[in-house]
Amino acid sequence: MHNLPIHTAITPENQKGSLLLCGLNHGYSKEDERLDEQGIERADTHKSFFSDKTVNDYPFRNIIVGWFDQWGYPLEGDAGNAGPFERSIVQTNWMQSCSNNLNGTNIRKACIDDSDSFLTTCEALKPRLIFFFSQELLWAFNSEELRSRVESCFGKVTSPPKCVQKDVYYEGKPRTRFKFWFEEFEAVNVVAMPHATAARGLALDYIAAFKLEMSSVIGNWWSQHKLEI
């Protein structure tokens, strides 16, 4: 279990029934590229809880932490103050590739073709709530090619994907309307939302507009999970 392709430490709180945060693949910034060109080792084998600011102080993590705050579930970044909620979260990526972007990539097909590491993580941890940071991950998760393995882990769909968008205005002008998708299986609830760093025009007040839906999803998961850890 400790060899799973995840960025967070395995703890008693997240080794079963966790909230699993899933991005597309491992980012590869210009700074990463510069360090590689200079032969500087970038690997850091130390793992902690997702919101630990001393370990995961990078854009994707910081934005997601800010989203949780908007939804009424602020995440502690200090190890001395973090509790069971913070340690019940697991972070992973669906694909194990590294890239600056996925422009020109058929993401759904790529995820179907490179699905084993993610599904192995699901089978080991059996999360009860998954946040996908791209709707393409949701379509791969629901694909015919992966259906038997997904159903063997999470059961059948009990509530098919439902799209929710919001009308949000700033200084009288409408914000870009991104899609949030909500789906339920027998053993897991799934939310697909915009990618935190790749979605252009995604404003924090648009994320905040989903507080009712997201606080309900998170609250329902947490009310059950905290009784079992």
N, C-alpha and C positions, 0 to 999 in steps of 0.2 A: 504493500500500500504506500509506503514511503517513497517508492520510485515512480509514482504517478506523475504525469506531466502537469503539475500544478505549481503555482507561485506562492502558495500559502503553506504554513506548517500544518501538519495533521495534529489535531487535538481531540480530546474526548468529546468536545462539543460539536465538531464537524465531521467526525469519521462516519457518521450515519445521519441521514435526514437533514443535511445542510441546505443553505442557500448557496447555489452555485452560480457564479458570475462567469459568463463565457464570451470572450471576444473572438475575432476572426483568426488572427495568427499573431505571431510575435512581431512587434514593431521593430523597425530598423531605421533609426534616426540618422541624420547627417553627422551628429556627434559620434554615434556608434561606428559609422563608416570611417570617420577620421581616426578614431582610436584603433580600429582594425588595421588601417593602412600604416599606422605607426607601430603595429605589433604589440599594442598594450592590451593586456588581459582584462576582459570586461566581466567575466563570469563571477557571480556572487552566489555561493552555495547556501548562504544563510537565509532561512525562511522564517517568517513571522506571521502575525495575523494581517489580514488584508489592509486595514487602515493604519497600520504602524507607519508613522511618518518618517521614522529613521531608516526604514527599509524600502518602502514603496513610494518614495517622493518623486513621482513623475506624472506627466500630464493626465494620462488615462485614469490613474488611480485618484488623483486630486479632483478631477471633474466628477467622477462617480461618487466620491465621498460628499461632494457638494450636493449632488442629486438626492442622496439619502437624507441630508439635512432638510432639503425642500419638502420631502415627503413625510417629515415628522419623526425620522429615526436617525438622529445625528450619531455619527460613528466616532468613538474616541480614538485619537491618534497616539496617545501616550500609553506605553506598556503598563505602567503602574496603575493606570485608571481603567484600562480596557477590561471588559467583563465577558460573560458567556455569549452575549449577542455578537460582539465583534469577532469572537473566536468560533462562531458558528458559520462564518462565511468562508467560502472557498473560491479562489480565482484560478481560471484556466483559460486556454485558447483551444478552439476546435482543431485548427490545423497547426502543425508543428513547424511550418515554414517561417522565414523571416523576410520582411520586405518593407520598403518605404510606403508602398501603396499597392492596391490590387486592381489598378486601372487596366482594363482590357481583359480581365480574368472572368471567366464564367464561374462566379463564386459558388453557386449552388452545386454545380458539377464537381468543382474542386473539393468542396466539403464532403460530398458523397464519396468521392474517390479516396479522401484522406480522413476517414471517420473513425478508424479503429482506436486511436489514442483517446479521443473524446468519449466514445462509447465504453471503453474499458474503464475510464474514470467514473462514469455513471454507474456502471455495474459494481464497482468497488465501494462507492460512497452512498449510492442510492439517495441522492438529494431529493427533497420534497418540493423545492422551489428552484426554478432555473430562470435566470435573466440572460437572454440572448441580446448581444449588442449588434444586431443586424437582422433584418427580417429574412435575409437569405439563409441564415442558420435555422430559422424556424421551418422554412420550406425543405431544407435538407433533412431536418429531424422528422418531418412528416412524409418524406419521400417513400415511394413504393420500394425502392432499393434497400432502405434501412428499416422498413416497417417491422419485420419480424424480430429484429434485435431490439428495437426500441420497445415494442410491446412485451417482449420477454422480461424487460427490466421494469417498465412502468405501467404495464397493462394497456388497455385500450383507451381511445379518446372518449371522454364523457361529455365534453363541451368543445365543439370545434373552434378553430381560431376566429376571434371576433376583433374587428378593427375599430379603434377609437381614435378620433382626431379632435382637436380643439380649435376654437376661434379665439385667438389671443391678439390683442392690439397694443402697439407701442406708439405713442404720440400720434394716435389716430390712424396708423398704418398697420395692416394685418401682418402678423408673423407668418413665416413659412410653416405650413401645416404638415408636420411629420406624423407618421403612423405608429401607434402602440398596438400590439397584438396580444390578446389574452386567450389562453387555451388551457384546458384541464384534461388530464389523464387520470386513470384510476389511482395512481400512486405519486403523481407529481403535477404541480401547476407550472405553467410556462408563460413568461412574458417576453415578447420581442420588442425591442425599442431601438431608436437610432444609435449609431455608433458614436461614442462620446467625443472622439477627436476627428472623425472623418466626415461627419454630417455637417455640411456647410449651411450656415444660416440658422443653426440650432441655438436658440436663446434660452437662458436659464428660466425666464418667466414662463416659457412654453413648457419646460419640464415641471415647473411648480404647479402648472394648471392640472396636472395629473395626480395631485396629492390625494384626492379622494380614492381613486382607483388603486394607487400604489400603496397607500397606507393600509387599505383593506387587505390587499394581497399579502403584504409583509406581516401585518398584524395577525392574520389568520394562520400563517405559517408559524410565527413566533409563539403564539399562544399554545400551539400543540407541541412544538419542538422543545420549549423550555421545560415542559413536564417530563421529558424523556431523557434529558441530559444530566 
